Amino acid sequence: MPRADLGHIQLHVRDDGPRDGLPVVFSNALGTDLRMWDALLPHLAPGLRVIRYDRRGHGLSDVPQTPYSMGQLVRDTEALLDHLNIRACVFVGLSLGGMVAQGLAVKRPDLIRALVLSNTAARIGTAQMWRDRAAVARTQGLSALVDATMARWFTASFRASPDLALWRDMFLATPVEGWAGCAEAIAGTDFYSTTAGLKLPTLGIAGERDGSTPSDLVRETVDLVAGSEFALLRRAGHLPHVEHPAAYAEIFNRFLKTHGLVAE
């Protein structure tokens, strides 16, 4: 199923694994596509139904006219899961994907059985910061933002490796209007009060050297959810599952086992 027609939009989606397996939905960071999770997949617990998608304005999904709102991004994801007949999934959201995760968990608790909030927050940065970045993207292109973004995302050792090229290329391949529209959606989002009302198994994951969502910010958000768990990956940046996929998967798989979502 390369593209799901949701009526109001078509989203590029990958739906892999057994249909009777535990559904795990992965939601990407701004400026990435569903390939973002490729390095992690071989390390996941066996038997999972793994669902990845490109959000609006990214990858091979449609690029509707802006402006976008966080509500629209949540509705897109909600419609996709309804289209796939997914209920009680484990939802893994990183950065912007983690904001979508929070909004969806509040709106449609029937869709989410457990939540992983990775390198994200209830509010990220300031509204003006995101509006300024969107303006730069539109006037100068994403090439004006890529170097600073890679510095925030990855440790120095990773940036010195050939592996960085994939992430630069992925970021630069993002449609400018899609990137800017999603940046403006982040600008208008503050989920502190609503996330504090969540009551479901929640795992927070942060990178020790994350320049976009520092670990203290991630922990502050995760702590809003009663009974939540938190893990810090050392020597990792904003995409810790890229720099340390096995260690990230170990934390995730243990969370699934602890809550009886997969067999020991």
N, C-alpha and C positions, 0 to 999 in steps of 0.2 A: 504494500500500500504506500506508494511514493508520496501521494498527495491526498489529503482528506478534504473533501468538499463539505464545508460546514454551513453553506448557504451564504453567509455574509463574508466569508473569506475561505481561501484554500491554504492549508498548512502542510508543509512537507513533514512527513512522519516516518519513523522506523518502529516497527512492532515485531520484536524478535523473542524467540523462546516459546515454551509450551503454553498453549492457551489456558490450561488449567493451573499454571504456575502462579505464584504470588506476583501480582502486577507491581512493578516499580517504575515510576515515571520520573524522568530526569528533565529539569528545566534549566536552560543555559544562562550564561552571563551575557551582558551587553557586548555586542561586537564579536560574537562567536556563533557557531552553528552546532548542529547535533553531533558533529565529529568531536566536539569538545570532550566527550566521555569515552572515546575509543580506547585509550590506554587503560582505563579502569575496568572495562568489561571482562577481560579474561580472569580477573581476580575476584569477581563476585561469586557469591554462593551459587551452587548449581541449581537448576530448575526454576529460575526466575523468569517471568515474562517482562522483558525490558522494553520500555516505550520511551523514545526520544523524539523531539520535534524541534523544528525551527520556528521561533515566534514570528509574528508579523514583522515585516521589514528586514528580515534576516534570512540568510541561506537561500533555500529554494522556495520559501513561502512567499505569498503575495506581499506587495508593498503598497498598502492603501495610502490614500492621501492623509497627511497629518493635519491637525494634531492628534496624538494618541494620549490616552489616559491609562492609569493603572487599572481602572475598572474594565477597560477594553481588553487589556492583556489578560486579566483574570477571566473575563467572559470567553475569550478565545480558547483558553485552556479548559475551562468548564465544558464548552461545546465539544472540544476534541474528545474529552473523556466520555461524555455522553454518547458521542458518535461511535466510539470504540466499545461502548457498553462496559466501561471500567467502573467498579465500585470498590471501596475499601482498599485503595492502593497505598503503597509507601511512596511518598512524594519527596523527591530530593531536589531542592532548589539552591542554586549557587548565585550569589550576588543579586542581580535583577531577578533571576529565577527564584531566589529565596523570598523576595518581596511578593512575587506572584504566589508562591506557596502559602505565605501568611494570609494573603487576601482570599485565596481559594478555600483554605481551611476554615475561615470564619464564615464565608458565604455558603459553602457546600460541605459540611462535615461528613455527609454520607459518602463522599468521594475519597476521603483520606482516613486511613487507619493509623498511620504513623507518619511523622514529619521529620525530615532532615534539613536543617537550616545551615547551609555551608557558606562561610565567608560572606555574610549578609547582615542586614540590620533592619530594624523597624523604620529607621530613617537613615539615609546615606548621604552624607555631605549636606550642602545647603542648596536651596532652590536656585539661588543666583549662580552658583558654581555650575550646575547642570545646564542652565539656560545659556551661560557663557560658552560652555563647551559645544552645545548644539549650534550656536551662532558661528563658532569657529569651523565646525564641520561643514556647515552650509556655504560659508564664504571661502574657505581655504582647502576644504577636503579633509578626509580622515588622515592623510599623510602628515598634517600639521599636529595631530594628536597621538600618533602611533608610538613615538619614542617614549613620551612620558607615560603612556599607558603600559607599555612593556616594562618600564622601570617599576611601576606600582604593582604589576602582576607577578613578576618573577624575581627570584634571587639572582644575585650577580653571577653566580656560577652557571645557572641555567641560561642567562642571557648571553653568556660567552660560548654557548654550545650551538652546534648546527640545528638543534631542535627548535630554536627560537623562530626560525624562518617560517614554519607552519603557522605559528600564531600571529606573526606580523601579516602574513598573506591572508589569513582568515579575517583578521580585523579590517584590513584594507579592502577586502572583497565585499564587505557589508555595504548594502546600499546606503548612501549618505542620508537620505530622507528617513529611512528606517531607523538608522542609528540615532539621528537627531530626535525623531519622534519618541523613541523609547527613553532617551535621556530626559526629555521633557516630562515623560510620565513619572520617572524617578523623582524629578524636581517637585512634583505635586503630591508626594506620598509621605505619610506619617502614620505608621501602624501601631504606635506604642499602646494606645488604649485598647485597640481591638485584639492585638496579639496577647495582651495580658489576660484576656478572657478565654484563651484556648485551653482545652482539657483533653489532651491526647499524648501518647508517647512521642517525645521530641528529643532529637539529638542535635546538638550544635557542634560544628567543626570549624576550626579557625587555623590559619597559618601564622606561625610565629613572626614572619617577616612580610606580612600582607600590608602593602602600601595603600590599598583601596578601602578595605574594611578591617582596621586593626583588631587584634584578638580581643581587646577589652570591650570594643563596641559590639562585636559578635556575642560575647558572653553576656553583656548587659541585656541584649535582646532575648537571648535564649533563656535567661533567668526570669523573664516575664512569665514563662510557661511553668506552672507548678509541676514539680517532679521531673523536670527536664534534665538531660545529661549534657556534658560538654567535654570536648576533646581538643587538644592543641597539638598540631603537627609541627615539630621543630624543623628549622631550616627549610621552610616552605613559605611560599607567597600566597597570592590571591587565588591561584588555581592549584591547591595542594595535591589534588588527585592526578595532576599532570606530572608534577615533580616527584611525587612519591605514591604511585598508584597502589602498590601492594600494602603499604602502611595505611593508606586511606581506606582501602577495602577491608582490611582487618578490623578497623574501628566500626565500619558500617555493618559488616557481617556479624560482629559480636552484638551489636545493637539488635539486629534481627533475631538472633538466637535468644538474647536476654528476654525479649518480649514474646517469645514463642511463635514468631512469624515464619521461621524456617526450623528444620530439625537440627538438633545438636550434632 
